[in-house]
Amino acid sequence: MATYTEYGERVEATKHNLLEFLINARRQGKTVVGYRAPGKGNTLLNYCGIRTDLLACTVDRSPAKHGRYLPGTHIPVYRPERIEETKPDYVLILPWNLRAEISGQLESIRQWGGQFVVPIPELEVF
């Protein structure tokens, strides 16, 4: 039973840390854009209750997702070029297990001071 209790506490801490980061970014006038629209990322956003007031949009390479909305959160999905057009302060990598690959592909965000964020296993801004 202790294993399940610990797991539940880690899940709740992840939720609180992500919400705290997004709320603080918003208060500071910073913009956060999600990268990619995987099922596990959408599950996290729904669990946390994150909507467009905290995450303006997400981008995805799949043309089939462009112009659509994430289920439940109703966060719009755009083409990846939107990142270069809007120059967000942070890019939240939703498929956190691909952080190295994605941060390498989007290294250009550093030109305007953009940073990456991964929510799991611990919230990290880099």
BELBELMO-V860827 format. One record per residue. N is the residue number from 1. RES is the residue in three letters. OMEGA is omega as a letter, one per 20 degrees, with the letter a starting at -180 (none if undefined). BURIAL is b if it has 9 or more other ideal C-beta (glycine too) atoms within 8 Angstrom, else e. Layout:
N/RES/OMEGA/BURIAL ; N/RES/OMEGA/BURIAL
This chain:
1/MET/a/e ; 2/ALA/r/e ; 3/THR/a/e ; 4/TYR/r/e ; 5/THR/r/e ; 6/GLU/r/e ; 7/TYR/r/e ; 8/GLY/r/e ; 9/GLU/r/e ; 10/ARG/r/e ; 11/VAL/r/b ; 12/GLU/r/e ; 13/ALA/r/e ; 14/THR/r/b ; 15/LYS/a/b ; 16/HIS/r/e ; 17/ASN/r/b ; 18/LEU/r/b ; 19/LEU/r/b ; 20/GLU/r/e ; 21/PHE/a/b ; 22/LEU/r/b ; 23/ILE/r/b ; 24/ASN/r/e ; 25/ALA/r/b ; 26/ARG/r/b ; 27/ARG/r/e ; 28/GLN/r/e ; 29/GLY/a/e ; 30/LYS/r/e ; 31/THR/r/b ; 32/VAL/r/b ; 33/VAL/r/b ; 34/GLY/r/b ; 35/TYR/a/b ; 36/ARG/a/b ; 37/ALA/a/b ; 38/PRO/r/e ; 39/GLY/a/e ; 40/LYS/r/e ; 41/GLY/r/b ; 42/ASN/r/b ; 43/THR/r/e ; 44/LEU/a/b ; 45/LEU/r/b ; 46/ASN/r/b ; 47/TYR/a/e ; 48/CYS/a/b ; 49/GLY/a/e ; 50/ILE/r/b ; 51/ARG/a/b ; 52/THR/r/b ; 53/ASP/r/e ; 54/LEU/r/b ; 55/LEU/a/b ; 56/ALA/a/e ; 57/CYS/r/b ; 58/THR/r/b ; 59/VAL/r/b ; 60/ASP/r/b ; 61/ARG/a/e ; 62/SER/r/e ; 63/PRO/r/e ; 64/ALA/a/e ; 65/LYS/a/e ; 66/HIS/r/b ; 67/GLY/r/e ; 68/ARG/a/e ; 69/TYR/r/e ; 70/LEU/a/b ; 71/PRO/r/e ; 72/GLY/a/e ; 73/THR/a/b ; 74/HIS/r/e ; 75/ILE/a/b ; 76/PRO/r/b ; 77/VAL/a/b ; 78/TYR/r/b ; 79/ARG/a/b ; 80/PRO/a/b ; 81/GLU/r/e ; 82/ARG/r/b ; 83/ILE/r/b ; 84/GLU/a/e ; 85/GLU/a/e ; 86/THR/r/e ; 87/LYS/r/e ; 88/PRO/r/b ; 89/ASP/a/b ; 90/TYR/r/b ; 91/VAL/r/b ; 92/LEU/a/b ; 93/ILE/a/b ; 94/LEU/r/b ; 95/PRO/a/b ; 96/TRP/r/b ; 97/ASN/r/e ; 98/LEU/a/b ; 99/ARG/a/b ; 100/ALA/r/e ; 101/GLU/a/e ; 102/ILE/r/b ; 103/SER/r/b ; 104/GLY/r/e ; 105/GLN/a/e ; 106/LEU/a/b ; 107/GLU/a/e ; 108/SER/r/e ; 109/ILE/r/b ; 110/ARG/a/e ; 111/GLN/r/e ; 112/TRP/r/e ; 113/GLY/r/e ; 114/GLY/r/b ; 115/GLN/r/b ; 116/PHE/r/b ; 117/VAL/r/b ; 118/VAL/a/b ; 119/PRO/a/b ; 120/ILE/j/e ; 121/PRO/r/e ; 122/GLU/r/e ; 123/LEU/a/b ; 124/GLU/r/e ; 125/VAL/a/e ; 126/PHE/none/e
